[in-house]
Amino acid sequence: MPGLLGKKIGMTSVFSADGKNVPCTVVELGPCVVTQIKSVEKDGYAAVQLGFEDAKEKNTSKPMLGHFAKSGVTPKRHLAEFTGFEQELNLGDTITVADLFADASYVDVIGTSKGRGFQGVVKRHGFGGVGQTTHGQDDRTRKPGSIGACSYPAKVFKGLRMGGQMGNARVTTHNLQVLKVIPEHNLLLIKGSVPGFNGSIVSVIL
């Protein structure tokens, strides 16, 4: 699906036509530059590689400098591949938010969720806890309880919900409503929240 790379700026709210205060996320989307065009004959699949945000040459490896020089563009910090563009694209072409999302109503957003560290089952999976705080029991209110069989099978099944690393994972949020496009500032206002912290890189897909 066609899309662009962008940066999550933060959250705000706007008033709808009927006077409701609607929370939304502001995403700086593009401009993105075409850095590579992949074809079925050469690469086995068709895709367009886009670059977002300029990078310093001293912070770019020599193989990547050669890659960008071949495309005729300056080094970019972030790269991603997209498919399904209707218009024909060439190396070095620039795609803006107005070019792709001017008439968009709903989009999908891919980002990396905030890392929460090691969390227990109550916060990570929404467990209610076990036991009571009375009758001498005071240290097991947020425990998961029984985790498996006793004699057979004498093991814990894979995939059992337990405490562990929470967040810092690739998350896709589907069918988010586009509230407004501000092309002069490359901004896209999306209803609700999107994955990631302020300043994180996200992919917005039609």
Secondary structure, DSSP 8 states (H G I E B T S, - for coil): --EEEEEEEEEEEEE-TTS-EEEEEEEEE--EEEEEEE-HHHHSS-EEEEEEEE--GGGS-HHHHHHHHHHT---EEEEEEE---SS---TT-EE-HHHHHTT--EEEEEEE----EEE-HHHHH-----S-SSTT--S-TT-----S-SSSS-S--TT---SEEES-SEEEEEEEEEEEEEGGGTEEEEES--SS-TT-EEEEE-
